[in-house]
Amino acid sequence: MTNSPQNWLDWKQSRNAVYADPTGFLSITNLVWLTSEPQEIKGLSGSWYSDGTTVHVIDSSSGEHSWDIAKLGDTSFQTEGIKVELGNRSGSLIVRPRDPNSEMLKAFSGLKTFDYNPEFSVIATLEPASAPKEVVVGTVVEGLTQAYVSPGVLVFEIAGQSLRLTAFDQAGSDDLTVYFKDATSGNESYGTARSVTAKHQSDGSYILDFNFSTNFFCAHTDFATCPVAPVENNLPVAIRAGESKPDKRFTADGIKEQVSN
């Protein structure tokens, strides 16, 4: 095992830096799904609408502009101190303003985690599928799905119990990604999924260290489109390791307290 409590503390510090980024996910103040009907977006000037794969803004402080997302991909630009993110989610175009003065960003005081526990660092073996297969999972947005390629199932034990998790390929890496739920989900940890990396070893096995399990950004904000765990990846055991349920959540009605049961 190459992980250690010090590695975990370094990881936790790096995760805190991600969330404290002034243009990171906690700076997002809205998630707007565009239609052909122009609409105003709080914090931004002008009226915004979509036409096919193109985002348009009219009567903005800097004039009229358009962005072809099919050509540009997800993109962003700065205006009046705000980073404006434009993207495509399964054919629907979105706008997300990122404000470094976001109330959620100001309220962030560090991630909540379970204590480091070496019992949740295990060796897993890959039970390969006959051929890589596409796995479609839902997201926190009704009707929106995401697709991943799975090479097979990781098999491992925790507290003497044999467990299995469908794993997903990581582009350009021999490591695998796992989205999972467990007996803490929705109570002590966030309810729809957490993510952990299975690190490939030279002997073909994988280190699956749940101490490094991360929440998706949707654990902190309504303004995200995160995936949920595949139905088969709901573990019957309590994984009290990694990131736990945040105390606060950013919603359209402002910051709300989240209580861990």
C-alpha positions as CSV (number, residue, x, y, z in Angstrom):
1,M,0.0,0.0,0.0
2,T,1.5,3.3,-1.0
3,N,-1.1,5.6,0.6
4,S,-0.6,6.9,4.1
5,P,-2.1,9.3,6.6
6,Q,0.3,12.0,5.4
7,N,-0.7,11.4,1.7
8,W,-4.3,11.7,2.9
9,L,-3.6,15.1,4.6
10,D,-1.9,16.4,1.5
11,W,-4.9,15.2,-0.6
12,K,-7.3,16.9,1.8
13,Q,-5.4,20.2,1.5
14,S,-5.4,19.9,-2.3
15,R,-9.2,19.3,-2.3
16,N,-9.7,22.3,-0.1
17,A,-7.8,24.4,-2.6
18,V,-10.1,23.2,-5.4
19,Y,-13.1,24.3,-3.5
20,A,-11.6,27.7,-2.4
21,D,-10.8,28.6,-6.1
22,P,-12.4,32.0,-6.7
23,T,-13.8,30.7,-10.0
24,G,-14.5,27.2,-8.9
25,F,-17.8,25.4,-8.3
26,L,-18.6,27.3,-5.1
27,S,-18.5,30.5,-7.1
28,I,-21.4,29.4,-9.3
29,T,-24.5,31.5,-8.6
30,N,-26.9,30.0,-11.1
31,L,-27.5,27.3,-13.7
32,V,-29.6,28.5,-16.5
33,W,-31.0,26.2,-19.3
34,L,-31.3,28.2,-22.4
35,T,-34.3,28.1,-24.8
36,S,-35.1,30.0,-28.0
37,E,-36.9,32.6,-25.8
38,P,-34.5,35.4,-24.6
39,Q,-34.2,35.6,-20.8
40,E,-32.3,37.7,-18.3
41,I,-29.8,36.0,-16.1
42,K,-29.2,37.4,-12.6
43,G,-25.8,39.0,-12.3
44,L,-25.3,39.3,-16.1
45,S,-26.3,42.0,-18.5
46,G,-28.4,41.3,-21.6
47,S,-30.9,38.7,-22.7
48,W,-29.7,35.2,-23.4
49,Y,-31.1,32.5,-25.7
50,S,-30.0,29.5,-27.7
51,D,-30.4,28.6,-31.4
52,G,-29.4,25.1,-32.2
53,T,-25.9,24.8,-30.8
54,T,-25.3,28.5,-30.6
55,V,-25.6,30.7,-27.5
56,H,-26.6,34.3,-28.1
57,V,-26.7,37.4,-25.9
58,I,-28.3,40.6,-27.0
59,D,-28.3,44.1,-25.6
60,S,-25.5,43.3,-23.2
61,S,-23.1,45.9,-21.8
62,S,-20.6,45.0,-24.5
63,G,-23.0,44.6,-27.4
64,E,-24.4,41.4,-29.0
65,H,-22.4,38.2,-29.1
66,S,-22.8,34.5,-30.1
67,W,-20.8,31.3,-29.4
68,D,-21.1,28.1,-31.4
69,I,-20.7,25.5,-28.7
70,A,-20.5,22.7,-31.3
71,K,-17.3,24.2,-32.6
72,L,-15.9,25.6,-29.3
73,G,-16.9,22.9,-26.9
74,D,-17.6,24.1,-23.3
75,T,-16.1,27.5,-23.0
76,S,-15.9,30.5,-20.7
77,F,-15.1,34.2,-20.7
78,Q,-14.8,37.1,-18.3
79,T,-17.2,40.0,-18.1
80,E,-17.6,42.6,-15.4
81,G,-15.7,40.5,-12.9
82,I,-17.8,37.4,-13.6
83,K,-16.5,34.2,-15.3
84,V,-19.3,33.1,-17.6
85,E,-19.4,29.3,-18.4
86,L,-21.2,28.1,-21.5
87,G,-21.8,24.4,-22.1
88,N,-23.8,21.6,-23.7
89,R,-25.5,19.0,-21.6
90,S,-27.0,16.3,-23.8
91,G,-28.1,18.8,-26.4
92,S,-29.3,21.5,-24.0
93,L,-27.2,24.7,-23.7
94,I,-26.4,26.1,-20.3
95,V,-25.0,29.3,-18.8
96,R,-23.4,29.3,-15.4
97,P,-22.0,32.6,-13.9
98,R,-19.1,32.2,-11.5
99,D,-18.8,35.1,-9.1
100,P,-15.7,35.3,-6.8
101,N,-17.9,37.2,-4.4
102,S,-20.4,34.3,-4.1
103,E,-21.9,33.9,-0.7
104,M,-21.3,30.1,-0.8
105,L,-17.6,30.7,-1.5
106,K,-17.3,33.2,1.3
107,A,-19.0,30.6,3.7
108,F,-16.6,27.8,2.8
109,S,-14.4,26.9,5.7
110,G,-13.0,23.5,4.6
111,L,-14.3,20.1,3.6
112,K,-15.8,17.7,6.0
113,T,-14.3,14.2,6.0
114,F,-14.4,11.0,7.9
115,D,-11.2,10.2,9.9
116,Y,-8.5,8.4,8.0
117,N,-9.0,4.6,8.5
118,P,-6.5,2.1,6.9
119,E,-9.2,-0.6,7.0
120,F,-10.8,1.1,4.0
121,S,-7.7,0.8,1.9
122,V,-8.1,-2.6,0.1
123,I,-6.7,-4.6,-2.8
124,A,-9.1,-5.2,-5.6
125,T,-8.9,-7.5,-8.7
126,L,-10.6,-6.7,-12.0
127,E,-13.1,-9.3,-13.2
128,P,-13.0,-8.2,-16.9
129,A,-16.0,-8.1,-19.1
130,S,-15.9,-10.1,-22.3
131,A,-15.6,-6.8,-24.1
132,P,-15.6,-3.2,-22.8
133,K,-19.2,-2.0,-22.5
134,E,-21.0,1.3,-22.3
135,V,-22.7,2.0,-19.1
136,V,-25.3,4.8,-19.0
137,V,-26.0,6.4,-15.6
138,G,-28.4,9.1,-14.5
139,T,-27.6,12.5,-13.2
140,V,-29.0,14.8,-10.6
141,V,-30.9,16.5,-13.4
142,E,-34.0,14.6,-14.4
143,G,-33.8,13.2,-17.9
144,L,-30.1,13.9,-18.2
145,T,-27.7,10.9,-18.6
146,Q,-24.0,10.3,-19.0
147,A,-22.2,7.4,-20.6
148,Y,-19.0,5.7,-19.5
149,V,-16.9,2.7,-20.8
150,S,-16.5,-0.1,-18.3
151,P,-13.8,-2.8,-18.6
152,G,-15.4,-4.9,-15.9
153,V,-16.0,-5.3,-12.2
154,L,-13.6,-4.7,-9.3
155,V,-13.9,-7.4,-6.6
156,F,-12.6,-6.9,-3.1
157,E,-13.3,-7.5,0.6
158,I,-14.1,-5.2,3.5
159,A,-14.5,-6.7,7.0
160,G,-14.6,-10.2,5.5
161,Q,-17.4,-9.3,3.1
162,S,-17.0,-9.9,-0.6
163,L,-18.0,-6.8,-2.6
164,R,-18.2,-5.8,-6.2
165,L,-18.2,-2.4,-8.0
166,T,-18.5,-1.6,-11.7
167,A,-15.5,0.4,-12.8
168,F,-15.0,3.0,-15.6
169,D,-12.0,3.6,-17.8
170,Q,-9.9,6.8,-17.2
171,A,-8.6,8.3,-20.5
172,G,-4.9,7.9,-20.9
173,S,-4.5,5.9,-17.6
174,D,-4.4,2.3,-16.4
175,D,-6.3,3.5,-13.3
176,L,-10.1,3.1,-13.0
177,T,-12.8,5.3,-11.7
178,V,-15.6,4.1,-9.5
179,Y,-18.9,5.8,-8.6
180,F,-20.5,4.3,-5.5
181,K,-23.1,4.6,-2.8
182,D,-23.0,2.8,0.6
183,A,-24.8,2.5,3.9
184,T,-23.8,6.1,4.8
185,S,-25.2,7.7,1.7
186,G,-27.9,10.2,2.3
187,N,-27.1,10.4,6.0
188,E,-23.4,10.7,6.9
189,S,-22.3,11.2,3.3
190,Y,-23.9,12.7,0.2
191,G,-26.8,10.7,-1.2
192,T,-26.3,10.2,-4.9
193,A,-22.7,9.1,-5.3
194,R,-19.1,9.5,-4.3
195,S,-16.1,8.8,-6.6
196,V,-12.9,7.0,-5.9
197,T,-9.9,6.0,-8.1
198,A,-8.7,2.5,-8.3
199,K,-4.9,2.7,-8.8
200,H,-3.4,0.1,-11.1
201,Q,-0.5,-1.9,-9.7
202,S,2.3,-3.6,-11.6
203,D,0.9,-7.1,-10.7
204,G,-2.4,-6.2,-12.3
205,S,-4.3,-5.6,-9.1
206,Y,-5.7,-2.3,-7.9
207,I,-5.5,-0.3,-4.7
208,L,-9.0,0.9,-3.8
209,D,-8.5,3.4,-1.0
210,F,-11.9,4.8,0.1
211,N,-10.1,7.3,2.3
212,F,-9.7,9.3,-0.9
213,S,-13.4,9.2,-1.9
214,T,-14.6,12.5,-3.1
215,N,-18.0,14.1,-3.4
216,F,-19.3,15.5,-6.6
217,F,-19.8,19.2,-6.7
218,C,-23.5,18.7,-6.5
219,A,-23.0,17.7,-2.8
220,H,-22.4,21.5,-2.3
221,T,-24.6,23.2,-4.9
222,D,-27.8,22.8,-6.9
223,F,-26.0,24.4,-9.8
224,A,-24.3,21.2,-11.1
225,T,-25.2,18.3,-13.3
226,C,-23.3,15.4,-11.6
227,P,-23.7,11.7,-12.3
228,V,-25.3,9.3,-9.9
229,A,-23.9,5.9,-9.0
230,P,-24.9,2.9,-11.2
231,V,-27.6,0.9,-9.4
232,E,-25.3,-2.1,-9.0
233,N,-22.7,0.1,-7.1
234,N,-24.8,0.5,-3.9
235,L,-22.6,-1.2,-1.3
236,P,-24.4,-2.8,1.7
237,V,-21.6,-1.7,4.1
238,A,-20.9,1.7,5.7
239,I,-17.9,3.3,4.1
240,R,-17.0,5.8,6.8
241,A,-14.0,7.2,4.8
242,G,-13.3,10.0,2.5
243,E,-15.5,13.1,2.1
244,S,-18.6,13.2,4.2
245,K,-21.8,15.3,3.8
246,P,-21.1,19.1,3.7
247,D,-22.7,21.3,6.3
248,K,-24.1,23.7,3.7
249,R,-25.6,23.6,0.3
250,F,-26.1,26.5,-2.2
251,T,-29.6,26.5,-3.7
252,A,-31.7,28.9,-5.7
253,D,-33.1,30.1,-2.4
254,G,-29.7,30.8,-0.9
255,I,-27.5,28.8,1.5
256,K,-29.2,25.9,3.3
257,E,-28.0,23.8,6.2
258,Q,-27.5,20.1,5.6
259,V,-27.8,17.9,8.7
260,S,-25.9,14.6,8.9
261,N,-27.9,11.8,10.6
